[in-house]
Amino acid sequence: MNECHTQRKSSQTAKVSLHFTALSTSNGQKKRPSPPPSRYKRTVHVRKDPTVWYASEYDPSRMGSIDGTGNHFHDKALLRASKLHFDPKRDSNIKGDATKTLFIGRLHSETSQDAIYQLFSSYGPIAHVRLVRDIVTKASKGYAFVEYRDRRHFERALEDGNDRILDGRKLLVDYERSRLMPGWKPRRMGGGLGGKKESGQLRFGGVSHPFKRPHFRSGRGPLT
């Protein structure tokens, strides 16, 4: 009886481990070398579209390129990011279990912490919500963090929450990268993910702008 229970538990553990193995392979290419092991369990996005993929580590020399290639920096901010070190442990506001915490972006400036709680508690019990505000003005910075009590509720919200509407805004929902993504650099250091084309500082490899193969070759028409 005990031997059977042990085998079943080992099988379940193996399935969970395989499900959360970091994937950062391009279409038709060999898997990239694995980055150094992190002290935190990492979360990755499931690839539903074979033409796109997501970054499993933060490399400033690649984040400015739509296809995740290149060995140069696309703007001065990425060059600055490559020279800086980010340590989330130095921020006293960052706490809780990173493997159960969502990043919620593109919030309306008037969206309250209670409204965020009400929307995301539909996926399961929440342990903590933090709406990030400016230290001086106390105005919302347009993003928040939601920590769930249970991993499965976090996974459900991560899978379903992106693009949901709150106060007229389409939300961006991602996992908390600051403690889970090796090499992570926040936007204030020149890094981050996403952004607007007009700013000239687009960052690829995330939810809003995943890496993707180029659709055209110079002078040769679309790829097939």
C-alpha positions as a printed Julia matrix, in Angstrom:
224×3 Matrix{Float64}:
   0.0    0.0     0.0
   2.75   2.5     0.99
   4.84   1.51   -2.04
   1.87   2.16   -4.38
   1.21   5.56   -2.75
   4.9    6.53   -3.12
   4.92   5.61   -6.82
   1.74   7.63   -7.46
   3.17  10.68   -5.63
   6.45  10.46   -7.59
   4.5   10.32  -10.85
   2.49  13.44   -9.95
   5.66  15.32   -8.96
   7.28  14.43  -12.27
   4.27  15.76  -14.21
   4.36  19.09  -12.36
   8.1   19.38  -12.92
   7.75  18.75  -16.65
   4.87  21.23  -16.98
   6.93  24.09  -15.56
  10.23  23.36  -17.34
  11.34  26.63  -18.98
  10.88  26.72  -22.77
  12.54  29.33  -24.92
  13.01  27.6   -28.25
  12.45  29.23  -31.62
  10.42  27.65  -34.41
  12.38  24.74  -35.87
  15.54  25.45  -33.9
  17.32  23.49  -31.19
  16.61  24.34  -27.57
  18.84  27.09  -26.19
  21.25  26.18  -23.37
  19.5   26.31  -20.0
  20.29  29.4   -17.87
  21.84  29.02  -14.41
  19.35  27.52  -11.91
  17.25  30.06  -10.04
  16.54  29.91   -6.33
  12.88  30.33   -7.22
  10.63  27.96   -9.13
  10.0   29.5   -12.52
   6.74  29.86  -14.39
   6.49  29.87  -18.17
   3.85  30.52  -20.76
   2.41  27.62  -22.74
   3.22  27.94  -26.44
  -0.07  27.75  -28.35
   1.26  29.4   -31.53
   4.31  27.64  -33.06
   5.46  30.9   -34.7
   6.0   32.72  -31.39
   7.95  32.01  -28.22
   8.77  33.65  -24.89
  11.95  34.55  -23.06
  12.95  32.37  -20.11
  15.81  34.68  -19.07
  16.4   38.41  -19.49
  19.2   39.22  -21.93
  19.24  42.97  -22.78
  21.07  42.28  -26.05
  18.12  40.18  -27.28
  15.07  41.9   -25.78
  15.0   44.69  -28.38
  14.82  42.24  -31.3
  11.5   40.83  -32.5
  13.06  37.45  -33.31
  15.14  37.25  -30.13
  18.46  37.26  -31.97
  21.37  39.65  -32.14
  24.33  40.52  -29.99
  23.97  44.3   -29.87
  21.78  46.72  -27.92
  18.89  48.31  -29.81
  18.84  51.45  -27.67
  20.83  53.17  -24.95
  18.38  52.07  -22.26
  19.12  48.39  -22.95
  22.84  49.12  -22.83
  22.31  50.76  -19.43
  20.24  47.75  -18.28
  23.1   45.41  -19.17
  25.39  47.23  -16.75
  23.01  47.37  -13.79
  22.12  44.72  -11.22
  18.58  44.32   -9.92
  18.01  42.72   -6.52
  14.31  42.33   -5.6
  15.25  41.5    -1.99
  16.21  45.15   -1.49
  12.61  46.26   -2.09
  10.67  45.86    1.16
   7.37  46.03   -0.75
   8.14  42.82   -2.65
   6.98  39.93   -0.49
   4.86  36.8    -0.45
   5.18  33.71   -2.65
   6.5   34.67   -6.09
   5.26  31.41   -7.63
   1.66  32.38   -6.82
   1.87  36.08   -7.72
   0.47  37.77  -10.83
   1.6   41.02  -12.41
  -1.38  43.1   -13.58
  -0.53  45.89  -16.02
  -2.28  48.6   -18.09
  -4.63  49.54  -15.26
  -6.75  52.67  -15.47
  -5.37  55.46  -13.28
  -8.62  55.48  -11.27
  -8.87  51.71  -10.77
  -8.88  50.89   -7.06
  -7.23  48.05   -5.21
 -10.68  46.79   -4.21
 -11.75  46.59   -7.86
  -8.67  44.51   -8.68
  -9.41  42.22   -5.75
 -13.03  41.78   -6.8
 -12.13  40.84  -10.39
  -9.32  38.42   -9.65
 -10.89  36.76   -6.62
 -13.24  35.13   -9.13
 -10.38  32.69   -9.84
  -9.85  31.73   -6.21
  -8.94  33.0    -2.71
  -6.42  35.85   -2.72
  -3.71  36.29   -0.09
  -2.62  39.82   -0.95
  -3.16  42.63   -3.49
  -0.75  45.53   -3.95
  -1.57  48.44   -6.23
   1.71  50.25   -6.89
   1.55  54.01   -6.27
   3.94  56.92   -6.64
   5.77  57.55   -3.36
   5.21  61.32   -3.51
   1.87  61.87   -5.28
   0.28  58.56   -4.25
  -1.14  58.29   -7.78
  -1.49  54.83   -9.3
   1.38  53.76  -11.54
  -0.97  51.58  -13.57
   0.12  48.17  -12.35
  -0.44  45.84   -9.41
   0.48  42.46   -7.96
  -1.99  39.77   -6.89
  -0.87  36.84   -4.74
  -3.11  33.76   -4.55
  -3.33  31.32   -1.66
  -3.24  28.3    -3.95
  -1.05  27.59   -6.96
  -3.89  26.19   -9.08
  -5.9   29.41   -8.75
  -2.84  31.41   -9.78
  -2.44  29.2   -12.86
  -6.09  29.64  -13.78
  -5.86  33.44  -13.53
  -2.6   33.51  -15.5
  -4.16  31.46  -18.3
  -7.5   33.29  -18.46
  -6.92  36.79  -17.04
  -4.94  38.4   -19.87
  -6.99  40.86  -21.98
  -9.85  41.0   -19.47
 -11.51  44.41  -19.23
 -11.51  46.47  -16.04
 -12.71  50.08  -15.94
 -12.57  50.22  -19.74
  -8.97  49.0   -19.98
  -7.76  45.72  -21.48
  -5.44  44.25  -18.86
  -2.04  42.65  -19.3
  -1.63  39.67  -16.97
   1.72  37.98  -16.49
   3.62  36.16  -13.77
   5.85  38.16  -11.43
   9.17  38.22  -13.29
  11.23  40.21  -10.79
  11.87  37.17   -8.57
  11.43  34.38  -11.11
  13.16  35.44  -14.32
  16.98  35.13  -14.27
  18.66  38.42  -15.18
  15.45  40.47  -14.91
  15.78  44.26  -15.24
  12.73  46.49  -14.61
  11.73  49.34  -16.92
  13.22  51.97  -14.62
  16.63  50.37  -15.28
  16.1   50.35  -19.04
  14.68  46.84  -19.2
  11.14  45.58  -18.81
   8.89  44.01  -21.43
   6.34  45.35  -23.91
   6.02  49.09  -24.36
   4.83  51.23  -27.25
   6.35  51.45  -30.72
   6.25  55.25  -30.56
   8.63  55.26  -27.6
  11.35  53.53  -29.58
  11.92  51.19  -26.65
   9.88  48.07  -27.42
  10.87  44.99  -25.44
  10.08  41.55  -26.88
   9.77  38.09  -25.34
   6.77  38.76  -23.08
   2.98  38.4   -23.21
   2.17  41.5   -25.27
   5.13  41.24  -27.67
   6.43  37.65  -27.85
   9.4   36.74  -29.98
   8.36  35.74  -33.49
  10.02  34.78  -36.73
  10.22  37.57  -39.35
   7.42  37.45  -41.93
   9.56  38.85  -44.74
  13.06  38.39  -46.05
  14.67  41.38  -47.7
  13.76  41.36  -51.39
  12.43  37.8   -51.29
   8.85  38.16  -50.11
   7.12  36.45  -47.18
   8.44  33.4   -45.4
   6.52  30.19  -45.95
